[in-house]
Amino acid sequence: MKLKLVPDEVASGAAEEEKPFWQQRRWQLSAAFLGLVVCTGLVAVLVNGGSSSDATVSGPTIGGLGPDGSRPQGCRTDDSDQRIPDAAPPDVTWRPLNGAQTPFSASAGPLKSTGPMLWCFAHTPMGAVMAAHVIPRHMSGPDWRTVIREQLVPGFGRDYFEAMRESLPETGQTRTTNTLAGFLVLSYSPATASIRVLVRQATVTYVSVDYTVDWDGVDWKLRPLSIGDLHTRVTTVLSLVGFALWKEG
């Protein structure tokens, strides 16, 4: 059966503040800021090459491949299960991360932490699912600059997202009333995966967004859209058919 999705315009206005900051109307209407970014900051990035975050942020980094092509020390995962998951793994636990309960899996990751970064996801469809749930949560926390540099795919989309994120005031941690409800693997290959994340709102309605993660040889990284968003538009979900549901959250 096909999932029944309708545009977010049908959702109530009260849900606006429940969206991630980059989907909120106050951001989307800041045309003057976006024009300034395009005409100044991002032009400099394109002319000089590289990412602005690489030049301005220092701190812990995720290790690279070893001489034998192995993953960094301490990051070993069983990548044999390449099946598309139709249920959550049994080893999932929930931990608070920047104001929201977030799933962690002993088999699929994240298995390591370096500074603020949570990483070492299995090179499997379930590992891609976990990366799509964990990495975005850092963008509402104080260490988002480091995570952008280390766990977002480099390119124009990342630079654009970083410039927009810089425009928002640091308001401190706030607790969301939304909960992660489930997921659906839309597509998967060892190089890239598209993950639909199901969110249950306080009004007992469901919405979803799609994330893309790419494998860089060491770990999954989140790939922003070319317009700077980390995910597709928020869409209201009328049927849960096809989703693998989390057991708690």
ABEGO torsion letter per residue (X at the ends): XBBBBBBAAABBAAAAAABBAAABAAAAABAAAAAAAAABAAAAAAAAEEBAAAAABBEBBBBBBBAAGBBBBGBBBBAABABBBABBBAABBBBBBGGBBBBBBAAAOBABBBEABBBGBBBBAAAAAAAAAAAAAAAABAAAAAAAAAABBBEAAAAAAAAAAAABBBAEBBBBABBBAEBBBABBBAABBBBBBBBBBAAGBBBBBBBBBBBAGABBBBBBBAAGBABBBBBBBABABGBBBBABX
